[in-house]
Amino acid sequence: MTTGRKVPSLEEDLGRLDAIVRALETEDVDLDRALALFEEGVERLRTARERLGEAELRLRQLRETADGGVRLDDLHRAGREPNDD
């Protein structure tokens, strides 16, 4: 069963995380609100990391070689020629 809630984009999650940090840095936030914000921040960070991990995996799988084949490649080597070592 779907709840009808829109899944936030990575950019929306990062924007909300920024807002949460700013809110937690103020001195006038009460403990209950601070805990709720912290909990929300942890959840948004977790989903953002998952989304980035999925994107990294997709990039690894889709790197094309010059002859049109596909190779798995470490992202740290992306943009370097094979003999740059």
N, C-alpha and C positions, 0 to 999 in steps of 0.2 A: 504494500500500500504506500503510495507516495503522499508526502505531506504538502506538496505544492510550494514548498519553500525553494527559492532560487539559490543555487550553489554559487557562493561568491567567487569572483575571479581571483587570480593570484594578486593582481594589483589592488583589488578591494581588500583582500586579507592584509597585505602589507600596509595599506593606508590605515586600516583599523588598528593594526598593531602599533603604528606610530601614534595614533590618538590615545591608545591605552597607555603607552609609556608616558606621554605628556600628562595624562590624568593622574597616573600614579606618582609622578614627580611633584605634584602639588601637595602642599601641606594640609589642605583642608578636606581631604577625602577620608571618610570614616572607614573603620576596619572592615565592616561587612561589604561595603562597596569596593574596597581595595581587593579583597579576596575574590569577589565576583569578577572584577576586571582581570586579575591575575589568571584566574581559571580560564576565562575567555581567551586571553592572550596565549596561554599554553596550547589550547585547542587550535587556534588559528595558526600558530607556529607549526604545529604538527601537520596540519593539512597542507600548509605551504611547502614544507620539506618533502612531503609525499609527492606533491605535484611537481616539484623540481626534480625529484628522483625519477619520476616517470618520464619527464622530458629528457633527462640525461640518457636514460635507457633508449628512448626513441632515436635520439641523435646518434648514439653508438650503432644502432641497427641500420641506420639509413645513410651512413657515410659511403659515398660512391667512390670507386677507384676510377682512374682515368679511362680505363677500357670499358666502363659501364657496369662492371661488377660491383658488388656490395661487399664491404669488409667491416668487421667489428674493429674499432680503433679506440684507444684510450683518448678521452677528450683533452687530456693535458698535452697530447701530441698533435692535436688538431691545428692545422695551419702550418705545420712543419713538414718539410720534405722527408722521406724515409731515410735518407742518408745524412741528416743533419746532426747525428749523434757524435 
